[in-house]
Amino acid sequence: SGPPCGKRIVAGRIVKESYGAAKQQHTFTIEVLWSKGEKPLPPLRPLLIKGRNLYRLKTLRQ
């Protein structure tokens, strides 16, 4: 991890959600529909992200 190297926009859908009671945090598995920007992700790639990061990164819902 280091300084940000660019901006990437990812559209996807949540395919799995889990909650770790020991650390009290959500984890989401997101299936990428499309992506653009710095190092775009291929479609259908699973993306694992913690809830605290998902909420912090200006997440929009449809």
Residue pairs with C-beta under 8 A, 6 or more apart in sequence:
5 38
6 37
6 38
6 39
7 37
7 38
8 35
8 36
8 37
8 38
8 39
8 40
8 41
9 35
9 36
9 37
10 30
10 32
10 34
10 35
10 41
10 47
11 32
11 33
11 34
11 35
12 30
12 31
12 32
12 33
12 47
13 30
13 31
13 33
14 28
14 29
14 30
15 29
15 30
15 31
15 46
16 28
16 29
17 26
17 27
17 28
17 29
18 26
18 27
19 25
19 26
19 27
20 26
20 27
25 50
25 51
25 52
26 50
26 51
26 52
26 54
27 48
27 49
27 50
27 51
28 48
28 49
28 50
28 51
28 54
29 46
29 47
29 48
30 46
30 47
30 48
30 49
31 44
31 45
31 46
31 47
32 41
32 42
32 43
32 44
32 45
32 46
32 47
33 43
34 43
35 41
35 42
35 43
41 47
